[in-house]
Amino acid sequence: MMNEFEKDVQSKRNDAIDSGIGFVASFGFFITIFVIANVIDLFLG
């Protein structure tokens, strides 16, 4: 007997692609915060 959710899948995309996009998005966010902090430190330092 198969799980009913396995029959009707919402997204057929590869999970690795979604994981990679999530990683890049969060990494980019932290890099942006880091760069902004360094620019502020450069001008105020």
PDB file of N, CA, C and O in Angstrom:
ATOM      1  N   MET A   1       0.839  -1.193   0.000  1.00  0.00           N
ATOM      2  CA  MET A   1       0.000   0.000   0.000  1.00  0.00           C
ATOM      3  C   MET A   1       0.881   1.252   0.000  1.00  0.00           C
ATOM      4  O   MET A   1       1.771   1.413   0.835  1.00  0.00           O
ATOM      5  N   MET A   2       0.607   2.113  -0.945  1.00  0.00           N
ATOM      6  CA  MET A   2       1.415   3.316  -1.110  1.00  0.00           C
ATOM      7  C   MET A   2       0.790   4.483  -0.346  1.00  0.00           C
ATOM      8  O   MET A   2      -0.429   4.557  -0.185  1.00  0.00           O
ATOM      9  N   ASN A   3       1.632   5.372   0.111  1.00  0.00           N
ATOM     10  CA  ASN A   3       1.164   6.575   0.793  1.00  0.00           C
ATOM     11  C   ASN A   3       0.408   7.448  -0.209  1.00  0.00           C
ATOM     12  O   ASN A   3       0.845   7.610  -1.348  1.00  0.00           O
ATOM     13  N   GLU A   4      -0.726   8.011   0.216  1.00  0.00           N
ATOM     14  CA  GLU A   4      -1.530   8.808  -0.730  1.00  0.00           C
ATOM     15  C   GLU A   4      -0.804  10.063  -1.191  1.00  0.00           C
ATOM     16  O   GLU A   4      -1.094  10.577  -2.272  1.00  0.00           O
ATOM     17  N   PHE A   5       0.128  10.562  -0.401  1.00  0.00           N
ATOM     18  CA  PHE A   5       0.866  11.762  -0.784  1.00  0.00           C
ATOM     19  C   PHE A   5       1.932  11.448  -1.833  1.00  0.00           C
ATOM     20  O   PHE A   5       2.354  12.338  -2.573  1.00  0.00           O
ATOM     21  N   GLU A   6       2.373  10.185  -1.903  1.00  0.00           N
ATOM     22  CA  GLU A   6       3.361   9.820  -2.904  1.00  0.00           C
ATOM     23  C   GLU A   6       2.742   9.751  -4.294  1.00  0.00           C
ATOM     24  O   GLU A   6       3.446   9.912  -5.290  1.00  0.00           O
ATOM     25  N   LYS A   7       1.448   9.518  -4.373  1.00  0.00           N
ATOM     26  CA  LYS A   7       0.774   9.437  -5.668  1.00  0.00           C
ATOM     27  C   LYS A   7       0.559  10.816  -6.273  1.00  0.00           C
ATOM     28  O   LYS A   7       0.724  11.004  -7.479  1.00  0.00           O
ATOM     29  N   ASP A   8       0.191  11.782  -5.431  1.00  0.00           N
ATOM     30  CA  ASP A   8      -0.140  13.125  -5.911  1.00  0.00           C
ATOM     31  C   ASP A   8       0.908  14.114  -5.394  1.00  0.00           C
ATOM     32  O   ASP A   8       0.685  14.811  -4.404  1.00  0.00           O
ATOM     33  N   VAL A   9       2.040  14.163  -6.072  1.00  0.00           N
ATOM     34  CA  VAL A   9       3.150  15.014  -5.635  1.00  0.00           C
ATOM     35  C   VAL A   9       2.930  16.418  -6.177  1.00  0.00           C
ATOM     36  O   VAL A   9       2.620  16.597  -7.355  1.00  0.00           O
ATOM     37  N   GLN A  10       3.093  17.418  -5.306  1.00  0.00           N
ATOM     38  CA  GLN A  10       2.883  18.808  -5.742  1.00  0.00           C
ATOM     39  C   GLN A  10       3.993  19.273  -6.669  1.00  0.00           C
ATOM     40  O   GLN A  10       3.733  19.867  -7.716  1.00  0.00           O
ATOM     41  N   SER A  11       5.238  19.000  -6.277  1.00  0.00           N
ATOM     42  CA  SER A  11       6.367  19.489  -7.057  1.00  0.00           C
ATOM     43  C   SER A  11       7.226  18.304  -7.496  1.00  0.00           C
ATOM     44  O   SER A  11       7.614  17.472  -6.677  1.00  0.00           O
ATOM     45  N   LYS A  12       7.517  18.237  -8.789  1.00  0.00           N
ATOM     46  CA  LYS A  12       8.332  17.139  -9.309  1.00  0.00           C
ATOM     47  C   LYS A  12       9.801  17.558  -9.449  1.00  0.00           C
ATOM     48  O   LYS A  12      10.622  16.793  -9.953  1.00  0.00           O
ATOM     49  N   ARG A  13      10.129  18.790  -8.995  1.00  0.00           N
ATOM     50  CA  ARG A  13      11.508  19.254  -9.118  1.00  0.00           C
ATOM     51  C   ARG A  13      12.424  18.504  -8.166  1.00  0.00           C
ATOM     52  O   ARG A  13      11.983  17.907  -7.184  1.00  0.00           O
ATOM     53  N   ASN A  14      13.703  18.554  -8.483  1.00  0.00           N
ATOM     54  CA  ASN A  14      14.699  17.902  -7.654  1.00  0.00           C
ATOM     55  C   ASN A  14      14.888  18.692  -6.358  1.00  0.00           C
ATOM     56  O   ASN A  14      15.018  19.915  -6.391  1.00  0.00           O
ATOM     57  N   ASP A  15      14.904  17.997  -5.218  1.00  0.00           N
ATOM     58  CA  ASP A  15      15.076  18.677  -3.931  1.00  0.00           C
ATOM     59  C   ASP A  15      16.459  19.297  -3.797  1.00  0.00           C
ATOM     60  O   ASP A  15      16.622  20.302  -3.105  1.00  0.00           O
ATOM     61  N   ALA A  16      17.456  18.711  -4.451  1.00  0.00           N
ATOM     62  CA  ALA A  16      18.814  19.250  -4.358  1.00  0.00           C
ATOM     63  C   ALA A  16      18.880  20.652  -4.959  1.00  0.00           C
ATOM     64  O   ALA A  16      19.617  21.504  -4.463  1.00  0.00           O
ATOM     65  N   ILE A  17      18.119  20.895  -6.019  1.00  0.00           N
ATOM     66  CA  ILE A  17      18.107  22.223  -6.638  1.00  0.00           C
ATOM     67  C   ILE A  17      17.500  23.236  -5.670  1.00  0.00           C
ATOM     68  O   ILE A  17      18.039  24.328  -5.488  1.00  0.00           O
ATOM     69  N   ASP A  18      16.375  22.871  -5.049  1.00  0.00           N
ATOM     70  CA  ASP A  18      15.745  23.779  -4.084  1.00  0.00           C
ATOM     71  C   ASP A  18      16.657  24.030  -2.889  1.00  0.00           C
ATOM     72  O   ASP A  18      16.728  25.151  -2.385  1.00  0.00           O
ATOM     73  N   SER A  19      17.351  22.999  -2.437  1.00  0.00           N
ATOM     74  CA  SER A  19      18.279  23.159  -1.321  1.00  0.00           C
ATOM     75  C   SER A  19      19.421  24.090  -1.702  1.00  0.00           C
ATOM     76  O   SER A  19      19.841  24.930  -0.905  1.00  0.00           O
ATOM     77  N   GLY A  20      19.913  23.939  -2.910  1.00  0.00           N
ATOM     78  CA  GLY A  20      20.996  24.804  -3.377  1.00  0.00           C
ATOM     79  C   GLY A  20      20.563  26.250  -3.473  1.00  0.00           C
ATOM     80  O   GLY A  20      21.312  27.154  -3.104  1.00  0.00           O
ATOM     81  N   ILE A  21      19.343  26.476  -3.972  1.00  0.00           N
ATOM     82  CA  ILE A  21      18.822  27.839  -4.069  1.00  0.00           C
ATOM     83  C   ILE A  21      18.670  28.448  -2.675  1.00  0.00           C
ATOM     84  O   ILE A  21      19.017  29.609  -2.458  1.00  0.00           O
ATOM     85  N   GLY A  22      18.155  27.663  -1.738  1.00  0.00           N
ATOM     86  CA  GLY A  22      18.017  28.154  -0.361  1.00  0.00           C
ATOM     87  C   GLY A  22      19.355  28.487   0.258  1.00  0.00           C
ATOM     88  O   GLY A  22      19.490  29.490   0.958  1.00  0.00           O
ATOM     89  N   PHE A  23      20.365  27.634  -0.003  1.00  0.00           N
ATOM     90  CA  PHE A  23      21.700  27.889   0.548  1.00  0.00           C
ATOM     91  C   PHE A  23      22.297  29.162  -0.040  1.00  0.00           C
ATOM     92  O   PHE A  23      22.833  29.992   0.693  1.00  0.00           O
ATOM     93  N   VAL A  24      22.207  29.318  -1.349  1.00  0.00           N
ATOM     94  CA  VAL A  24      22.777  30.499  -2.020  1.00  0.00           C
ATOM     95  C   VAL A  24      22.071  31.767  -1.552  1.00  0.00           C
ATOM     96  O   VAL A  24      22.716  32.795  -1.344  1.00  0.00           O
ATOM     97  N   ALA A  25      20.749  31.700  -1.386  1.00  0.00           N
ATOM     98  CA  ALA A  25      19.999  32.883  -0.950  1.00  0.00           C
ATOM     99  C   ALA A  25      20.411  33.299   0.461  1.00  0.00           C
ATOM    100  O   ALA A  25      20.646  34.481   0.713  1.00  0.00           O
ATOM    101  N   SER A  26      20.501  32.333   1.385  1.00  0.00           N
ATOM    102  CA  SER A  26      20.891  32.679   2.753  1.00  0.00           C
ATOM    103  C   SER A  26      22.351  33.112   2.805  1.00  0.00           C
ATOM    104  O   SER A  26      22.695  34.032   3.547  1.00  0.00           O
ATOM    105  N   PHE A  27      23.216  32.461   2.024  1.00  0.00           N
ATOM    106  CA  PHE A  27      24.628  32.840   1.977  1.00  0.00           C
ATOM    107  C   PHE A  27      24.776  34.264   1.443  1.00  0.00           C
ATOM    108  O   PHE A  27      25.551  35.060   1.973  1.00  0.00           O
ATOM    109  N   GLY A  28      24.019  34.573   0.385  1.00  0.00           N
ATOM    110  CA  GLY A  28      24.065  35.917  -0.181  1.00  0.00           C
ATOM    111  C   GLY A  28      23.589  36.971   0.802  1.00  0.00           C
ATOM    112  O   GLY A  28      24.133  38.074   0.857  1.00  0.00           O
ATOM    113  N   PHE A  29      22.562  36.621   1.584  1.00  0.00           N
ATOM    114  CA  PHE A  29      22.062  37.557   2.592  1.00  0.00           C
ATOM    115  C   PHE A  29      23.141  37.874   3.621  1.00  0.00           C
ATOM    116  O   PHE A  29      23.367  39.041   3.941  1.00  0.00           O
ATOM    117  N   PHE A  30      23.813  36.840   4.144  1.00  0.00           N
ATOM    118  CA  PHE A  30      24.845  37.069   5.155  1.00  0.00           C
ATOM    119  C   PHE A  30      26.061  37.780   4.585  1.00  0.00           C
ATOM    120  O   PHE A  30      26.688  38.584   5.274  1.00  0.00           O
ATOM    121  N   ILE A  31      26.400  37.493   3.331  1.00  0.00           N
ATOM    122  CA  ILE A  31      27.505  38.217   2.687  1.00  0.00           C
ATOM    123  C   ILE A  31      27.151  39.702   2.556  1.00  0.00           C
ATOM    124  O   ILE A  31      28.000  40.568   2.767  1.00  0.00           O
ATOM    125  N   THR A  32      25.890  39.990   2.205  1.00  0.00           N
ATOM    126  CA  THR A  32      25.452  41.379   2.082  1.00  0.00           C
ATOM    127  C   THR A  32      25.562  42.100   3.420  1.00  0.00           C
ATOM    128  O   THR A  32      26.062  43.224   3.481  1.00  0.00           O
ATOM    129  N   ILE A  33      25.099  41.464   4.489  1.00  0.00           N
ATOM    130  CA  ILE A  33      25.208  42.062   5.824  1.00  0.00           C
ATOM    131  C   ILE A  33      26.672  42.289   6.180  1.00  0.00           C
ATOM    132  O   ILE A  33      27.024  43.330   6.735  1.00  0.00           O
ATOM    133  N   PHE A  34      27.529  41.316   5.860  1.00  0.00           N
ATOM    134  CA  PHE A  34      28.956  41.411   6.155  1.00  0.00           C
ATOM    135  C   PHE A  34      29.597  42.581   5.412  1.00  0.00           C
ATOM    136  O   PHE A  34      30.383  43.333   5.988  1.00  0.00           O
ATOM    137  N   VAL A  35      29.259  42.730   4.132  1.00  0.00           N
ATOM    138  CA  VAL A  35      29.828  43.815   3.328  1.00  0.00           C
ATOM    139  C   VAL A  35      29.362  45.169   3.855  1.00  0.00           C
ATOM    140  O   VAL A  35      30.159  46.102   3.962  1.00  0.00           O
ATOM    141  N   ILE A  36      28.079  45.279   4.184  1.00  0.00           N
ATOM    142  CA  ILE A  36      27.556  46.544   4.721  1.00  0.00           C
ATOM    143  C   ILE A  36      28.262  46.897   6.027  1.00  0.00           C
ATOM    144  O   ILE A  36      28.630  48.051   6.243  1.00  0.00           O
ATOM    145  N   ALA A  37      28.450  45.908   6.896  1.00  0.00           N
ATOM    146  CA  ALA A  37      29.135  46.156   8.167  1.00  0.00           C
ATOM    147  C   ALA A  37      30.572  46.594   7.940  1.00  0.00           C
ATOM    148  O   ALA A  37      31.064  47.477   8.642  1.00  0.00           O
ATOM    149  N   ASN A  38      31.252  45.994   6.974  1.00  0.00           N
ATOM    150  CA  ASN A  38      32.633  46.385   6.692  1.00  0.00           C
ATOM    151  C   ASN A  38      32.725  47.782   6.082  1.00  0.00           C
ATOM    152  O   ASN A  38      33.665  48.522   6.372  1.00  0.00           O
ATOM    153  N   VAL A  39      31.760  48.146   5.244  1.00  0.00           N
ATOM    154  CA  VAL A  39      31.758  49.495   4.663  1.00  0.00           C
ATOM    155  C   VAL A  39      31.536  50.530   5.772  1.00  0.00           C
ATOM    156  O   VAL A  39      32.203  51.565   5.800  1.00  0.00           O
ATOM    157  N   ILE A  40      30.607  50.252   6.677  1.00  0.00           N
ATOM    158  CA  ILE A  40      30.367  51.156   7.797  1.00  0.00           C
ATOM    159  C   ILE A  40      31.604  51.267   8.662  1.00  0.00           C
ATOM    160  O   ILE A  40      31.974  52.365   9.077  1.00  0.00           O
ATOM    161  N   ASP A  41      32.259  50.128   8.942  1.00  0.00           N
ATOM    162  CA  ASP A  41      33.475  50.130   9.757  1.00  0.00           C
ATOM    163  C   ASP A  41      34.590  50.909   9.068  1.00  0.00           C
ATOM    164  O   ASP A  41      35.383  51.577   9.732  1.00  0.00           O
ATOM    165  N   LEU A  42      34.654  50.828   7.746  1.00  0.00           N
ATOM    166  CA  LEU A  42      35.685  51.521   6.990  1.00  0.00           C
ATOM    167  C   LEU A  42      35.514  53.032   7.120  1.00  0.00           C
ATOM    168  O   LEU A  42      36.491  53.759   7.296  1.00  0.00           O
ATOM    169  N   PHE A  43      34.250  53.509   7.030  1.00  0.00           N
ATOM    170  CA  PHE A  43      34.008  54.946   7.094  1.00  0.00           C
ATOM    171  C   PHE A  43      34.052  55.489   8.514  1.00  0.00           C
ATOM    172  O   PHE A  43      34.443  56.636   8.730  1.00  0.00           O
ATOM    173  N   LEU A  44      33.653  54.670   9.481  1.00  0.00           N
ATOM    174  CA  LEU A  44      33.618  55.147  10.868  1.00  0.00           C
ATOM    175  C   LEU A  44      34.897  54.806  11.635  1.00  0.00           C
ATOM    176  O   LEU A  44      35.160  55.370  12.696  1.00  0.00           O
ATOM    177  N   GLY A  45      35.681  53.886  11.094  1.00  0.00           N
ATOM    178  CA  GLY A  45      36.885  53.426  11.787  1.00  0.00           C
ATOM    179  C   GLY A  45      37.955  54.475  11.776  1.00  0.00           C
ATOM    180  O   GLY A  45      39.039  54.257  12.317  1.00  0.00           O
TER     181      GLY A  45
END
